[in-house]
Amino acid sequence: MAAIPFIVVPKVLREHLGEDGAEALVDLLNQLGAHEVREFRASVETAVNNLGAKVAQDISALSERLAREIAQLRMEMRDGSSSLRAEMQEADTALRTQMHEGFASLRAEMQEADTALRTQMQQADTALREEMHDGFASLRADMQEADTALRTQMHDGFASLRTEMHALMYRSQVSLIKWMFGFWLGQLVAILGILKLVGAL
């Protein structure tokens, strides 16, 4: 039990009340103080008990609420996980479908491009072969014309050369005949002179 505070009666009250009155006043105040202390302690204990009960009740209610919220959160997480798995599965399926369609479209485009390229190469090869054939034909024609012109020029040249050789041979023969005629004429004159000289002897 807590000690009751010591009460000092002021001197003025002692003088008016006297010693007996002051002591009686002190006893009365002590009794009142002890009674108030007991009531205060009882009220404090009651308040503490009530507070403890309320705290325990609040803790129990909080625990129950926390347990319900945890259970609800677990359920929501389970539902969310299931929904997330379903969404991921749908997204994976859609992605696989898109990839399959994209690859199919890409293969088709590559096939079309390959076909078009082969067609263009075939056309280019055909055009090149035609150009080469035309070029070779034109080259053969040019060579044929050049060969014909060369043969004509050679024939004309040989003909002109034969004509010149015949003319040269003719001139040579004429010169030779003239020389032989002059030679034999000189010999005949010489013989006649010798014969004349011999006849004179």
C-alpha positions, 0 to 999 in steps of 0.5 A, spaced: 500 500 500 502 506 498 504 511 503 499 517 504 503 524 503 505 528 509 500 534 510 503 540 514 497 545 516 499 552 515 501 556 521 495 561 520 490 555 520 494 552 527 493 559 530 485 559 528 484 552 529 488 550 535 493 544 535 487 539 536 483 542 531 489 542 526 490 535 528 483 533 527 483 537 520 490 533 518 486 526 520 480 528 516 484 530 510 488 523 511 482 519 511 479 523 505 486 522 501 486 514 503 479 513 501 480 517 494 487 513 493 483 507 494 477 509 489 483 511 484 486 505 485 480 501 484 478 505 478 485 504 475 485 497 476 478 497 473 480 501 467 486 497 466 482 490 466 477 493 462 483 496 457 486 489 457 480 485 456 478 490 450 485 490 448 485 482 448 478 483 444 481 488 439 487 483 438 482 477 437 478 481 432 484 483 429 487 476 428 481 474 426 480 480 421 488 478 419 486 471 418 480 473 413 484 478 409 490 473 409 485 467 406 482 472 401 489 474 399 491 467 398 485 466 394 486 472 390 493 470 389 491 463 387 485 466 382 490 471 380 495 465 378 490 461 375 488 467 371 495 469 369 497 462 367 491 462 363 492 469 360 500 466 359 497 460 355 493 464 351 498 469 349 503 463 348 498 460 343 496 467 340 504 468 339 505 461 336 499 462 331 502 469 329 509 466 328 506 460 324 502 464 320 508 469 319 513 463 317 508 461 312 507 468 309 514 468 309 515 462 306 510 464 301 513 470 299 520 467 298 517 462 294 513 467 290 520 471 290 524 465 287 519 463 282 519 471 280 527 471 280 527 464 276 522 467 271 526 473 270 533 469 269 529 465 264 527 471 260 534 474 261 537 468 259 532 467 253 534 475 251 541 474 252 541 468 247 537 472 242 542 477 242 548 473 242 544 469 236 543 476 233 550 478 234 553 472 231 548 472 225 550 480 224 558 478 225 557 472 220 554 477 215 559 482 216 565 477 216 561 474 209 561 481 206 568 483 208 570 476 205 567 477 199 569 484 199 576 482 200 576 476 195 573 481 190 579 486 191 584 480 191 581 478 184 581 485 182 588 486 184 590 479 181 587 481 175 590 488 175 597 485 176 596 480 171 594 485 166 600 489 168 605 483 168 602 482 160 603 489 158 610 488 161 612 482 158 609 485 151 614 491 152 620 486 154 618 482 148 618 488 143 624 491 146 628 484 145 625 483 138 628 490 137 634 489 140 635 482 136 633 485 129 638 491 131 643 485 132 642 481 126 642 487 122 649 489 124 651 482 123 648 482 116 652 489 115 658 486 117 658 480 113 656 484 107 662 488 108 667 482 109 664 479 103 665 485 099 672 486 102 674 479 100 671 480 093 675 486 092 681 482 093 
